[in-house]
Amino acid sequence: MSELAIHGGPKACEHEWSSWPIWDDRERAGLNAVLESGEWWYGARVREFEERYAAFHGAKHGITSSSGTTALETCLAVLEIGAGDEVIIPPYTFVATASSVLRSNAIPVFADIEPHTLCLDPDDVERKITPRTKAIMPVHLAGHMADMDRLGDIARARNLYLIEDACHAWGSQWKGKGAGAVGHCGVFSFQVSKNINSGEGGIILTDDDDLADMCRGFTNCGRRKGKAWYAHYSLGSNLRLTEFQAAILLAQLERYPEQLVRREENAGILNDALRGLPGIGLVETDPRMTRRSYHFYTFRIDSEVLGVSRERFLEAAQAEGVPVREGYPHPLYTNELFQCIQENGIPAHHGWPFGFEVPDYTEVSCPVTEQVCADTCWIMHTALLAAPSTIADMAAAIRKVVSHIGEL
Ligand SMILES: *Cc1c(COP(=O)(O)O)cnc(C)c1O
């Protein structure tokens, strides 16, 4: 009989994985204090969180928003990126990276990712630049930062904005500088699945004073600092957080540095145990990163070498007790939202692209992303908080599947 759990053998990684989100008396006390104070709205706690989070990333300003999505929309709006403008983004990401561009009336242009970082490929970015390009929006996938040296050089040389989608990168650093504070501005999400969360929420970081003021105005109904309440200066929206959310975020941020270290150490254990294993490709951290968050741990499967599909590999690993799964199942541009644009336009976005040529997303091809969607496996951040011994069991379970791969 086979040793593999999928064939009835013993499980290599028995463990109760902790649920998410995590909270304790700090969140409880913060929420109670807000409740009892009667000050429920966009006040001292929101400001305190903004300052602390900006300081955590070495950024001058932090401006909260209702979500990561609306934070991206805010950046694009205040940078006046609109109809006919192109924004270069990767297709291995959550829809908000692209939908924020469409919402701004601009045109998302997909550039491929690098196979070893899963982040935007600067060479392909250069190929996708046109006279209409206004911004590059890299995604720091799973907390690994895109090549900010090269993207920064390209942005400077071509006079483009560099907007970081840092929605997986709380605490990540590039050469000592915090994610979100390397480009012109950067955006984080605090939605419930994220490593720091308040159910919903987001923040924009920037070192630019004017940009910060414009973001504040946009997220607060077009108001201006120090001016009258019913005086409105720009087309904004209401994207404010409540004090309840800020109370939770303050507690989450206090807990976060310890979790960051633990996940980094556990990812190191996985890397050391899996490095060199036939058929398993690691996504090692660029040495220019001085700290990295893990929204998830990624590795790639070579089905030719292993002789089984990723799906079969995942079934076997899951049977051993490893909480591993496929990630983004397809490149963003294969969604109906993009594929139907030529025929139907965009539902709920009348008039787009406002007189400019409609891009044909059925023609887009990013071969690295397509391959990565087919062969990459994710272990989520919650599992990366387990004890090192559990992580070692997890690695042993993966090694076990690989060494018995012929039985699958
Ligand atoms: C979660 C996420 C967002 C959007 O954040 P929300 O707070 O859910 O709106 C944007 N980009 C990426 C890469 C994300 O993972």
PDBQT file of the ligand as one rigid body, heavy atoms in Angstrom, charges set to zero:
ROOT
HETATM    1  C1  LIG A 501      -7.103  43.173  -1.779  1.00  0.00    +0.000 C 
HETATM    2  C2  LIG A 501      -6.435  43.803  -2.942  1.00  0.00    +0.000 A 
HETATM    3  C3  LIG A 501      -6.842  45.041  -3.467  1.00  0.00    +0.000 A 
HETATM    4  C4  LIG A 501      -8.086  45.766  -3.056  1.00  0.00    +0.000 C 
HETATM    5  O1  LIG A 501      -8.313  45.913  -1.740  1.00  0.00    +0.000 OA
HETATM    6  P1  LIG A 501      -9.799  46.004  -1.144  1.00  0.00    +0.000 P 
HETATM    7  O2  LIG A 501      -9.529  46.594   0.195  1.00  0.00    +0.000 OA
HETATM    8  O3  LIG A 501     -10.350  44.625  -1.086  1.00  0.00    +0.000 OA
HETATM    9  O4  LIG A 501     -10.586  46.927  -1.997  1.00  0.00    +0.000 OA
HETATM   10  C5  LIG A 501      -6.092  45.588  -4.483  1.00  0.00    +0.000 A 
HETATM   11  N1  LIG A 501      -5.031  44.949  -4.995  1.00  0.00    +0.000 NA
HETATM   12  C6  LIG A 501      -4.637  43.759  -4.544  1.00  0.00    +0.000 A 
HETATM   13  C7  LIG A 501      -3.432  43.108  -5.161  1.00  0.00    +0.000 C 
HETATM   14  C8  LIG A 501      -5.333  43.127  -3.518  1.00  0.00    +0.000 A 
HETATM   15  O5  LIG A 501      -4.973  41.902  -3.114  1.00  0.00    +0.000 OA
ENDROOT
TORSDOF 0
